[in-house]
Amino acid sequence: MDISRLTDAYLHRIGATRPRHADAAALRELQARHLLSVPFENLSIHLGEDIVLEEEALVRKVAERHRGGFCYELNGAFSALLRGLGFPVVLLQARVLGPEGTVGIPYDHLALLVETEEAGIARRWLTDVGFGDHSLYPLDLDERGDQKDPAGTFRIVETAEGDLEVLRDGTAQYRVGTRPGVLADFRAGAWYHRTSPDSHFTGSLVCSRRTEEGRVTLSGDRLITTAHGGRQERLLEGEKEILAAYRDHFGLRFDRVPEVRQPSVGGV
């Protein structure tokens, strides 16, 4: 993998410059720009595209193909970018928590632990560009008090089992383990989410991106925009309008409209 060239292409995709130092300020800037530029989307599942959990394939998808992805892809690619810029990164497995306390499968979600050091002080950050609507900035992994963010008030609490739960405005989002992982560990989770009828990714189309004012989401033929607390929903008419929405709001250029399809069992 041509790391330097792909790193430059990746930075160009998210509108960022190569940071002089791998510090907390640079990490904040990179995460925010990523979320504002690269959509969270599950379209590969419905376009019949392979989802390859290998660094080069993930980076090329974001940097060269100008696509997004779901958590394994986005955080997998972002971890490669950060390493290329000198940040120490650890992959962490997480399990999404449902509204009634249900817990997702093991390796349900991929999050990142990123380390920075300034003035001899080491800090650890929970970094996540692959959870859809989540914190704009990294969360201090060792802080147990409230952490204010443009997306809400976050808190990280320890569980009796030694895991960490991430709460947003008092509601648990996911439970993250602290054991380091590698991309291959997440293949079973990715396979489940692209093939199982129980996965929320196989039954619907999702394409969503944070904006400066709020969020824009395209789900099938419904375009939903939120800005400054307000919400608007518009039904798009016909293939031409849907393709234009993918292009104009997400930078995605397709020759046909993605449609929900019955998933086929295959490798990841």
C-alpha positions in Angstrom: 0.0 0.0 0.0 1.4 3.4 -1.0 0.7 4.9 2.5 1.9 8.4 1.8 -0.1 8.9 -1.4 -3.3 7.3 0.0 -2.9 9.4 3.2 -2.8 12.6 1.1 -5.8 11.4 -0.9 -7.7 10.6 2.3 -6.9 14.0 3.8 -8.0 15.7 0.6 -11.3 13.8 0.7 -12.1 15.1 4.2 -10.8 18.6 3.5 -7.9 18.3 6.0 -4.2 19.1 5.9 -1.5 16.9 7.3 -1.1 17.9 11.0 2.3 19.0 12.2 1.9 17.0 15.5 -0.2 14.0 16.4 -1.9 15.8 19.3 -5.4 16.1 20.7 -6.2 19.2 18.7 -5.3 17.5 15.4 -7.3 14.4 16.4 -10.4 16.6 17.1 -10.0 18.3 13.8 -9.6 15.1 11.8 -12.6 13.4 13.5 -14.9 16.4 12.9 -13.8 16.8 9.3 -14.3 13.1 8.7 -17.9 13.2 10.0 -18.7 16.2 7.9 -17.3 14.7 4.7 -17.8 10.9 4.7 -21.3 9.4 5.0 -22.4 6.6 7.2 -24.0 4.2 4.6 -24.8 0.6 4.1 -25.3 0.7 0.4 -22.6 -1.9 -0.5 -24.9 -4.5 1.1 -27.7 -3.6 -1.4 -25.4 -3.0 -4.4 -24.0 -6.5 -4.1 -20.5 -5.1 -3.4 -17.9 -7.0 -1.3 -17.1 -5.6 2.1 -13.4 -6.4 2.6 -12.0 -5.8 6.1 -8.5 -5.1 5.0 -6.8 -1.7 5.5 -5.9 -1.0 1.9 -9.4 -1.8 0.6 -11.0 0.3 3.3 -8.8 3.3 2.7 -9.2 3.1 -1.0 -13.0 3.0 -0.7 -13.0 6.2 1.3 -10.0 8.0 -0.3 -10.3 7.0 -4.0 -13.8 5.7 -4.5 -15.3 8.6 -2.4 -17.6 6.2 -0.6 -18.6 5.9 3.0 -19.5 2.7 4.8 -20.7 1.3 8.2 -18.7 1.1 11.4 -16.2 -1.6 10.5 -15.3 0.2 7.3 -15.3 3.8 8.5 -13.4 3.2 11.7 -11.1 0.7 10.0 -10.2 3.2 7.4 -9.9 6.1 9.9 -7.5 4.0 12.1 -5.2 3.5 9.1 -5.2 7.2 8.4 -4.4 8.0 12.0 -1.6 5.5 12.1 -0.2 7.0 8.9 -0.2 10.4 10.7 1.7 9.1 13.7 -1.2 8.4 16.1 -1.1 5.2 18.2 -4.4 3.4 17.6 -6.1 0.4 19.1 -9.2 -1.3 17.7 -11.9 -2.0 20.3 -15.0 -4.1 20.0 -18.3 -2.8 21.2 -21.9 -4.0 21.6 -24.7 -1.7 20.8 -27.3 -1.2 23.5 -31.0 -1.1 22.5 -33.7 1.1 24.1 -34.9 -1.7 26.3 -31.5 -2.7 27.5 -30.9 -5.3 24.8 -27.2 -6.0 24.0 -25.9 -6.5 20.5 -23.8 -9.4 19.3 -20.1 -9.6 20.2 -18.1 -7.4 17.8 -21.3 -5.6 17.0 -19.4 -2.3 16.6 -15.8 -1.2 16.0 -14.5 1.8 17.9 -11.0 3.3 18.3 -8.8 4.1 21.2 -6.3 6.8 20.1 -3.4 8.0 22.2 -1.9 11.5 22.3 0.9 13.0 24.3 1.5 16.7 25.0 4.0 18.2 27.5 4.7 14.7 28.7 1.1 14.0 29.5 -0.5 11.0 27.8 -4.2 10.9 27.1 -6.5 8.3 25.7 -9.4 9.1 23.5 -12.5 7.1 22.4 -12.6 8.0 18.7 -15.6 7.0 16.6 -16.5 8.1 13.0 -18.7 5.0 12.4 -21.7 5.2 14.8 -23.9 7.5 12.7 -25.2 10.3 14.9 -22.7 10.4 17.7 -20.2 12.8 19.3 -18.5 15.3 16.9 -15.3 15.2 18.9 -13.3 12.3 20.5 -14.3 11.5 24.1 -11.7 11.4 26.9 -11.7 7.7 27.7 -10.5 8.2 31.3 -12.9 10.9 32.2 -15.9 9.8 34.2 -17.7 13.1 34.5 -19.9 14.7 31.8 -18.3 15.6 28.5 -20.0 18.4 26.6 -20.1 18.0 22.8 -22.1 19.7 20.1 -24.1 16.4 19.8 -25.0 16.3 23.4 -23.7 15.5 26.9 -21.6 12.3 27.0 -20.5 10.2 29.9 -18.3 7.1 30.1 -19.0 4.7 33.0 -17.4 1.5 34.1 -19.4 -1.7 34.3 -19.1 -4.4 36.9 -17.5 -6.6 34.2 -14.7 -4.1 33.5 -16.2 -2.8 30.2 -17.1 0.8 29.5 -20.5 2.1 28.7 -20.9 5.3 26.6 -24.0 7.3 27.4 -25.4 10.2 25.5 -27.8 12.6 27.3 -28.3 9.8 29.9 -29.1 7.0 27.4 -26.6 4.2 27.0 -25.3 3.9 23.4 -22.9 1.0 23.4 -20.7 -1.0 25.7 -17.0 -1.1 24.7 -14.4 -3.6 25.7 -10.8 -2.7 26.5 -9.0 -5.6 25.0 -7.1 -4.6 21.8 -8.3 -6.2 18.6 -7.4 -6.5 14.9 -9.6 -6.1 11.8 -9.9 -9.9 11.3 -11.7 -10.1 14.7 -14.6 -8.2 13.3 -15.3 -10.3 10.2 -18.0 -12.4 11.8 -19.8 -9.3 13.0 -19.6 -7.7 9.5 -20.9 -11.0 8.0 -23.8 -11.0 10.4 -24.7 -7.4 9.7 -24.6 -7.8 5.9 -26.5 -11.2 5.8 -28.8 -11.6 8.8 -32.5 -10.7 8.5 -32.1 -9.7 12.2 -29.6 -7.0 11.3 -31.1 -3.5 10.8 -28.7 -3.0 7.8 -30.2 -5.7 5.6 -33.8 -4.4 5.7 -33.3 -0.8 4.8 -31.1 1.7 2.9 -29.1 4.2 5.1 -27.0 7.1 3.9 -26.4 9.8 6.5 -23.9 12.6 7.1 -23.4 15.2 9.7 -23.6 18.8 8.5 -22.6 22.2 10.0 -26.2 22.8 10.9 -27.3 19.3 11.9 -27.7 16.2 9.7 -28.8 15.0 6.3 -30.1 11.5 5.7 -31.4 9.7 2.6 -33.3 6.5 3.3 -34.7 5.0 0.1 -36.7 7.9 -1.4 -37.0 9.9 1.8 -34.7 12.9 2.3 -34.5 14.0 5.9 -32.7 17.1 7.1 -32.2 18.4 10.6 -30.9 21.9 11.3 -30.8 23.8 14.6 -33.2 21.4 16.2 -35.8 21.5 13.3 -36.6 18.6 11.1 -37.8 18.4 7.5 -38.7 15.3 5.5 -39.3 15.2 1.7 -40.3 12.4 -0.5 -38.2 12.3 -3.6 -39.8 11.5 -7.0 -38.2 9.2 -9.4 -34.7 7.8 -10.1 -33.3 11.1 -11.3 -34.1 13.0 -8.2 -32.8 10.2 -5.9 -29.5 9.9 -7.8 -29.1 13.7 -7.6 -29.6 13.6 -3.8 -26.9 11.0 -3.4 -24.6 13.1 -5.5 -25.4 16.6 -4.1 -25.6 15.7 -0.4 -23.1 12.8 -0.1 -20.8 13.0 -3.1 -21.9 9.5 -4.2 -22.3 8.9 -7.9 -24.3 5.9 -9.0 -25.6 4.8 -12.4 -28.7 3.2 -10.7 -30.6 3.7 -7.6 -29.7 1.4 -4.7 -32.6 -0.8 -3.7 -33.1 -3.1 -0.8 -32.1 -6.6 -1.8 -32.2 -10.0 -0.2 -28.7 -10.5 1.2 -26.7 -13.4 0.0 -24.4 -15.3 2.4 -20.7 -14.7 1.5 -17.3 -13.8 2.9 -16.4 -10.4 4.3 
